[in-house]
Structure formats: structure tokens, C-alpha cells
Amino acid sequence: MINALGLLKQRRFLPLFTTQFLGAFNDNLFKTSMVLFATYTVFNDAGQEANFNALATGLGILPFFLLSALAGQLADSHDKARIIRLVKTAEIGIMAIGSAGLIAAKLGHVTAGLALMLGAVLLLGIHSTFFGPIKYAILPQHLRPCDVLGGTGLVEAGTYLAILLGTVTAGFLVRLPVGWTIGAVIGFAVIGLFAGRQVPPAPREGPLLHLNYNPFTASWRLIAATLHIPRLFLAICAISFFWTIASVLIIVFPPLVKNVLTADEQVASAAIAVFSVGVALGSVIINTMLKGNISARYSPMSVIAMGGFVVLFSILSRNWTPAAAGQLYGWTGFLAQPGAVPILLTLLAIAVTGGMFVVPLYAFLTTTVERDQTARTVAANNVVNAGAMTLGSVAVLGITALGATPENMLLLVAGMCLVSAWIAQRLHRACD
């Protein structure tokens, strides 16, 4: 992995890495600002907060389900660098819409503001749908085979470090006038466009495809053409279970911090930042352990460990001493509690093991098919992932309606980790 850092000096990788980094940063900056505003300003009920977060998550996922097939076709039949420039141009307009929502909400037009912000989340989902296949599929085209795993790990690590910075920045800006947030999200969108224009050309390597614009038949054909291959079926299933787990965690985490740990938005931002650092560390660790070889060898044990840490996190949450009635811990008050450090370390461990699980699987997707099929393979994975995450979001809504608490939802996550481990073990046996 240390050798992979040398890729950051090369134009065949650095502009793509920078574009992805800025996109993840800006996306997370906006979404975190919106979630913190809704959780701490608009709603005052754990169920409503979970429902809003589930709605926002579902809107962000929906485009992956409907448009990933078209995105994969476009990426495999056109210059990927040109698509990047178009997508990054659109990001500027999307952030303008989200900014209008923030302004409206701050001025007291809460319903209209939330509607505009949720609309921006939907558009950001479309933005990510068309960029997602490219960021992985372009790597085998620009990098040597021995560098693909390292490049994938750097993209994943950079993404989660960007999430870290976006989260921390959102937690800081939320206490300032809204103009600071607006200037940040639009400004970073502009910088991202400049970085995207530096990505070297990546023209199609196969025949020009006849595009299918019907989202349902295109998705079905794409999945059918991919999932009949056993190794890809197992890899995609394992990744999908991981993202289902992630969707549940994303939904329950802000209400858990507010209502169980009784902490404010700065603590919520810091805890998400710890999680982001953990995934980045996991990406580095697994690349070092595998020494550049693409293998699912360590994936089963990684996700089993993740499940164990999730159970521990649930136990620690149940034994937490809440703040006085009507009060929330600030960052200093939170750290002063005896259980704060164990909770943060456990959260870090969940993220590290999660990163160790999923990074080799993404590298596996892009290196076991022909180069002119890589984007469609990633797109098929995105469609299945989106369906799985949607089911996870719906499950959270249903289980929450039955009265399940956030700490109990964590036990569902732990059970899903065992299923992921079983699938990853089958993949390892089939391919290694």
C-alpha cells in the first residue's frame, strides 16, 4: 500500500482521486448539514428523525436502482473522462438547489426547505449513479494490473477521509450563518469540476453499444448478464449485504447519538468522522495484508469481527449514562463520561473491519471481466446494492414502527454480518 501512494504523483491517477475526494467531501458536507439541521432543529422525536433519515437515504439510493444500467452502458461505450466533466458540471447546479433549501429552512419555510434539500439529495444520487461505475472501471484502463488493488484502496480510503472532513466541516459550519455552508458546497463543486477536467482520456475499448433507455429492462438484462457468473454473483451479493448493513447504520446512527447517547450534533459529527477514519484505515490495512493480490481471503473473518464489534457497541450504548432531562452532552461533556472512549474505539473497530471486508471485493469486480465490460459490471453491482439498501431502509421503517430502539437495531446489523461472512467464504473457496 505504501508503494500505491506513488500513484498520487501520476496524472493517470491523481486527477481522478482528487475528483472523487472532492465529490465525496461535498456530498457528505451537504447531506450531513441537512441531517443535523433536521435532527436537531426540526424534529423532536426519535421515530420522526429515523423516518426522515430513511427517506433521505431512500431518495439517494433510488437513482442507483433505476439508472445504473444506463450509466454502465454509457461508461463502457463513451470516453469516461468526458462523462466525468459533464457530471461535475451538473454538481454545481445541484448544490445551488440544495443551498436554496437551506436558505428557505433557515428563514422559517421548513417544509419548502426540506423539500428542496431532499430534491438535491435525489439529484446527488443521480450524480453519483453516473460517476460510480467510472471511478472503479477507469482504474484497470489507466493503471497496471499490479496497481489496481492499491488504486482501489486509495480511492476507498480517500473517499472515507473525504467523508471525515465533510462531516467535521458540517458540524462546524452548522453553528455559523448559513451563507458559509452555501459558499462551501458551491465552491467545492466548482473546484471538483476543475479537477475532473484534468482526468486523462479513457475512450471505450469495445464496440459501441446500442443503449437501452428503459430502466427496468436495461437493469434486468444487465443483472442477468452478470449474475449468472458464479464468482461475480457471490462478490455482488457480499457487497450488497455490506451496503445493506451500512444503510441501517446510517439511518439509526443520528437518532442513537441524540436519544441514547444524549449528545449534540458536534458529537454526532465527530462519531461519524471516527467511522470514516476507520474505513480508511481498514482499506490501508487490507491492502498491506494482501500485498497487492486481489483476494477475498480475509473478508469472512473481517465481517465476523465487524459483527462482534457491533454487538459490543449495542451493549455499551445500553449501559450509557444519559444526560440530565432536556440536556445534551457537548463534546467535552461526552468525553468526560466513563464509557465515551470505549464507544469511540468500538465504532472505530467496526469501521476498520468493514473497510477490510469490502475493498478487495470491489477490486475483484473490475479485474475479473474484460475491460470493455468493467463499468457495466460495477453498474450491475450498484443496481443490486441499491435494491438491498432500499430493503434495509424499508426494514428500518417497519421495525422502528414496531417499537424497536436504535440499540436493538444494531443486533439486526450483527446478524447480517454473519450472512455476509458466509457469502464471502463461498467466494473465497470459489476463486482463491
Stockholm file with secondary structure:
# STOCKHOLM 1.0

chainA/1-432         MINALGLLKQRRFLPLFTTQFLGAFNDNLFKTSMVLFATYTVFNDAGQEANFNALATGLGILPFFLLSALAGQLADSHDKARIIRLVKTAEIGIMAIGSAGLIAAKLGHVTAGLALMLGAVLLLGIHSTFFGPIKYAILPQHLRPCDVLGGTGLVEAGTYLAILLGTVTAGFLVRLPVGWTIGAVIGFAVIGLFAGRQVPPAPREGPLLHLNYNPFTASWRLIAATLHIPRLFLAICAISFFWTIASVLIIVFPPLVKNVLTADEQVASAAIAVFSVGVALGSVIINTMLKGNISARYSPMSVIAMGGFVVLFSILSRNWTPAAAGQLYGWTGFLAQPGAVPILLTLLAIAVTGGMFVVPLYAFLTTTVERDQTARTVAANNVVNAGAMTLGSVAVLGITALGATPENMLLLVAGMCLVSAWIAQRLHRACD
#=GR chainA/1-432 SS CTGGGGGGGSTTTHHHHHHHHHHHHHHHHHHHHHHHHIIIIICCCHHHHHHHHHHHHHHHHHHHHHHHHHHHHHHHHSCHHHHHHHHHHHHHHHHHHHHHHHHHHHTTCHHHHHHHHHHHHHHHHHHHHHHHHHHHHHHHHHSCGGGHHHHHHHHHHHHHHHHHHHHHHHHHHTTSCHHHHHHHHHHHHHHHHHHHTTSCCCCCCSCCCCCCCCHHHHHHHHHHHHHTSHHHHHHHHHHHHHHHHHHHHHHHHHHHHHHTSCBCHHHHHHHHHHHHHHHHHHHHHHHHHHTTCCCCTTHHHHHHHHHHHHHHHHHHHHTCCCCSTTCCBCHHHHHTSTTHHHHHHHHHHHHHHHHHHHHHHHHHHHHSSCGGGHHHHHHHHHHHHHHHHHHHHHHHHHHHHTTCCHHHHHHHHHHHHHHHHHHHHHHHHHHC
#=GC SS_cons         CTGGGGGGGSTTTHHHHHHHHHHHHHHHHHHHHHHHHIIIIICCCHHHHHHHHHHHHHHHHHHHHHHHHHHHHHHHHSCHHHHHHHHHHHHHHHHHHHHHHHHHHHTTCHHHHHHHHHHHHHHHHHHHHHHHHHHHHHHHHHSCGGGHHHHHHHHHHHHHHHHHHHHHHHHHHTTSCHHHHHHHHHHHHHHHHHHHTTSCCCCCCSCCCCCCCCHHHHHHHHHHHHHTSHHHHHHHHHHHHHHHHHHHHHHHHHHHHHHTSCBCHHHHHHHHHHHHHHHHHHHHHHHHHHTTCCCCTTHHHHHHHHHHHHHHHHHHHHTCCCCSTTCCBCHHHHHTSTTHHHHHHHHHHHHHHHHHHHHHHHHHHHHSSCGGGHHHHHHHHHHHHHHHHHHHHHHHHHHHHTTCCHHHHHHHHHHHHHHHHHHHHHHHHHHC
//
